[in-house]
Amino acid sequence: MSELITEAFQELYPEKEIKYNLFLKYSRKFKPYNANVKLYGNNLTFHLSKNWRKISKEIQIGLMQELLVKILHDKKKTMNMELYNLFMKNVHLAVPKTKTDEILEASFNRVNESYFNGLIDMPNLEWGSDSTSKLGCYTYGNDTITISTIFRNVEKGLLDYVIYHEMLHKKFKFENKNGRTLHHSPEFKRMEAKFENRDFIEKEISKLARKHRFSLRRAILSF
């Protein structure tokens, strides 16, 4: 399977000799279409979610090239990398929508009507852990918005703001600029600032997170 990595490397660096031991592993532990690369000494190991097995060779090569330029701190671009980015921006269209929640769905619909004219397709919606550091996330590969459970019983505006932030990720996806992948582009930040009472809500969310951290610390100390 390392032939794919070899092809990806040689297309990026035709003038260079490959001095690494190459390994490619498909894992069931990863979320759909996640991947990473690790360099230990001369061992260059790519870990891809099992979903990548059925995707075309060209797109897989593009993924590996994206990982290569990041770990080698380069800014090269290839047609296969463009194919990979196009695939990731559109993979959500084929993802089945099987997860939802009444509270999250109501929040999504409020935000969709107020800020997107109802034009954002509903993704999978689920609660995550009670994290105070990762309040929400949008995962491209399985088209899922996940929200920290600390928002389960809060004032609607706080939950709506976090949902809004993740919906912006679904809308704008990402862009590549000067060898960097931007998930919070200037356009993203401009639209994020349009949320009503944003500054006040961000302060309230900070208070909520601190309250939960304190409660957790107290629970641990009294155990």
C-alpha positions as CSV (number, residue, x, y, z in Angstrom):
1,M,0.0,0.0,0.0
2,S,3.0,2.3,0.3
3,E,3.0,2.6,-3.5
4,L,0.3,5.4,-3.0
5,I,2.6,7.3,-0.7
6,T,5.5,6.9,-3.1
7,E,3.4,8.2,-6.0
8,A,2.2,11.2,-3.9
9,F,5.8,12.0,-2.8
10,Q,7.3,11.7,-6.3
11,E,4.6,14.0,-7.8
12,L,5.4,16.6,-5.2
13,Y,9.2,16.2,-5.2
14,P,10.3,14.6,-8.5
15,E,13.8,15.7,-7.9
16,K,14.1,14.2,-4.5
17,E,15.0,10.7,-3.4
18,I,12.6,9.1,-0.8
19,K,14.7,8.5,2.3
20,Y,11.8,7.4,4.5
21,N,10.3,4.1,5.4
22,L,6.7,4.4,4.2
23,F,3.7,2.9,5.9
24,L,0.0,3.3,5.2
25,K,-2.6,2.0,7.6
26,Y,-6.4,2.2,7.4
27,S,-8.1,2.5,10.8
28,R,-11.6,1.9,12.1
29,K,-10.9,4.1,15.1
30,F,-11.0,7.3,13.1
31,K,-14.1,9.3,12.3
32,P,-15.1,9.2,8.6
33,Y,-12.5,10.7,6.3
34,N,-10.1,11.7,9.1
35,A,-6.4,11.1,8.6
36,N,-3.0,12.0,10.0
37,V,0.7,11.5,9.3
38,K,3.5,10.9,11.8
39,L,7.2,11.1,11.3
40,Y,9.4,9.1,13.7
41,G,13.0,9.1,12.7
42,N,12.9,7.8,9.1
43,N,9.5,6.2,9.5
44,L,6.7,8.1,7.8
45,T,3.3,6.6,8.7
46,F,0.0,7.6,7.3
47,H,-3.2,6.7,9.2
48,L,-6.4,7.0,7.3
49,S,-10.0,6.1,8.3
50,K,-11.3,3.0,6.7
51,N,-13.7,5.2,4.6
52,W,-10.8,6.2,2.4
53,R,-10.4,2.6,1.0
54,K,-13.2,3.1,-1.4
55,I,-12.2,6.6,-2.6
56,S,-10.3,7.0,-5.9
57,K,-6.5,6.8,-5.9
58,E,-6.2,10.4,-7.2
59,I,-8.1,11.8,-4.2
60,Q,-6.2,9.6,-1.7
61,I,-2.9,10.8,-3.2
62,G,-4.2,14.4,-2.8
63,L,-4.9,13.8,0.8
64,M,-1.4,12.3,1.4
65,Q,0.1,15.3,-0.4
66,E,-1.8,17.7,1.9
67,L,-0.4,15.8,4.9
68,L,3.1,15.8,3.4
69,V,3.3,19.5,2.8
70,K,2.1,20.2,6.3
71,I,4.6,17.9,8.0
72,L,7.5,19.0,5.7
73,H,6.4,22.7,6.1
74,D,6.0,23.3,2.4
75,K,3.6,25.3,0.2
76,K,3.4,23.1,-3.0
77,K,0.1,22.5,-4.7
78,T,-1.0,19.8,-7.1
79,M,-4.1,18.9,-9.1
80,N,-4.7,15.9,-6.8
81,M,-4.6,18.2,-3.8
82,E,-7.3,20.3,-5.5
83,L,-9.4,17.2,-6.1
84,Y,-9.0,16.2,-2.4
85,N,-10.1,19.6,-1.2
86,L,-13.1,19.6,-3.6
87,F,-14.1,16.1,-2.3
88,M,-13.9,17.2,1.3
89,K,-16.0,20.3,0.7
90,N,-18.8,18.2,-0.9
91,V,-18.6,14.9,1.0
92,H,-21.4,16.0,3.3
93,L,-23.9,15.8,0.4
94,A,-23.7,12.0,0.5
95,V,-23.6,11.5,4.2
96,P,-26.8,9.9,5.7
97,K,-28.5,12.1,8.3
98,T,-29.3,9.6,11.1
99,K,-28.6,11.6,14.3
100,T,-30.7,14.4,15.8
101,D,-31.9,15.8,19.1
102,E,-35.0,17.8,19.8
103,I,-33.2,20.7,21.6
104,L,-30.4,20.9,19.0
105,E,-32.8,20.7,16.1
106,A,-34.9,23.5,17.5
107,S,-31.7,25.6,17.9
108,F,-30.5,24.8,14.4
109,N,-33.9,25.8,12.9
110,R,-34.0,29.1,14.8
111,V,-30.5,30.0,13.7
112,N,-31.1,28.8,10.1
113,E,-34.2,31.0,9.7
114,S,-32.6,34.1,11.4
115,Y,-29.2,34.1,9.8
116,F,-29.2,31.9,6.7
117,N,-32.7,32.3,5.3
118,G,-33.3,28.6,6.0
119,L,-30.8,27.6,3.3
120,I,-28.4,25.5,5.3
121,D,-29.2,21.7,5.1
122,M,-29.6,20.1,8.5
123,P,-26.6,18.0,9.4
124,N,-26.4,15.3,12.0
125,L,-26.8,16.8,15.4
126,E,-25.6,15.3,18.6
127,W,-24.4,16.0,22.1
128,G,-20.8,15.4,23.0
129,S,-19.2,15.3,26.4
130,D,-19.4,17.9,29.1
131,S,-16.3,19.6,27.8
132,T,-15.6,23.2,28.7
133,S,-12.7,23.5,26.3
134,K,-14.3,22.1,23.2
135,L,-17.8,23.7,23.2
136,G,-18.8,22.5,19.7
137,C,-17.4,21.2,16.5
138,Y,-18.4,20.5,12.9
139,T,-17.0,17.3,11.3
140,Y,-16.9,17.5,7.5
141,G,-16.5,13.7,7.0
142,N,-19.8,12.8,8.7
143,D,-21.6,16.1,8.4
144,T,-22.1,16.3,12.1
145,I,-22.4,19.2,14.6
146,T,-21.5,18.1,18.1
147,I,-22.2,20.3,21.1
148,S,-20.9,20.1,24.7
149,T,-23.6,19.0,27.1
150,I,-23.0,22.0,29.3
151,F,-25.4,23.8,26.9
152,R,-28.2,21.3,27.4
153,N,-30.2,23.4,29.9
154,V,-29.0,27.0,29.3
155,E,-30.7,30.1,27.9
156,K,-31.4,29.6,24.2
157,G,-29.1,32.4,23.0
158,L,-26.0,30.7,24.4
159,L,-26.7,27.4,22.6
160,D,-27.8,29.2,19.5
161,Y,-24.5,31.1,19.3
162,V,-22.5,27.9,19.5
163,I,-24.7,26.2,16.9
164,Y,-24.3,29.3,14.7
165,H,-20.5,29.1,14.9
166,E,-20.6,25.5,13.8
167,M,-23.1,26.2,11.0
168,L,-20.6,28.8,9.7
169,H,-18.0,26.0,9.5
170,K,-20.5,23.9,7.5
171,K,-21.2,26.9,5.2
172,F,-17.6,28.1,4.6
173,K,-15.8,24.8,5.0
174,F,-12.1,25.8,4.7
175,E,-9.8,27.6,2.3
176,N,-6.2,27.0,1.5
177,K,-3.9,30.1,1.5
178,N,-0.1,30.3,1.3
179,G,0.3,26.6,2.3
180,R,-2.1,27.0,5.3
181,T,-5.6,25.6,5.8
182,L,-7.9,28.3,7.2
183,H,-11.0,27.3,9.1
184,H,-11.7,30.8,10.3
185,S,-11.3,33.0,7.2
186,P,-11.9,36.7,7.3
187,E,-15.3,36.1,5.8
188,F,-16.1,33.6,8.5
189,K,-15.1,36.1,11.2
190,R,-17.2,38.9,9.6
191,M,-20.3,36.8,9.6
192,E,-19.7,35.5,13.1
193,A,-19.6,39.0,14.4
194,K,-23.2,39.6,13.0
195,F,-24.8,37.4,15.7
196,E,-27.0,39.5,17.9
197,N,-25.5,40.5,21.3
198,R,-22.4,38.5,20.4
199,D,-20.1,40.2,22.9
200,F,-22.5,39.7,25.8
201,I,-23.2,36.1,24.9
202,E,-19.5,35.3,24.6
203,K,-19.0,36.6,28.2
204,E,-21.9,34.5,29.4
205,I,-20.5,31.4,27.8
206,S,-17.1,32.1,29.5
207,K,-18.9,32.3,32.8
208,L,-20.8,29.1,32.1
209,A,-17.6,27.3,31.3
210,R,-15.8,28.6,34.4
211,K,-18.8,27.5,36.5
212,H,-18.7,23.9,35.1
213,R,-14.9,23.7,35.6
214,F,-15.3,24.8,39.2
215,S,-18.1,22.3,39.8
216,L,-16.0,19.5,38.3
217,R,-13.0,20.4,40.4
218,R,-15.1,20.5,43.6
219,A,-16.6,17.1,42.7
220,I,-13.1,15.6,42.2
221,L,-11.9,17.0,45.6
222,S,-14.9,15.7,47.5
223,F,-14.6,12.2,45.9
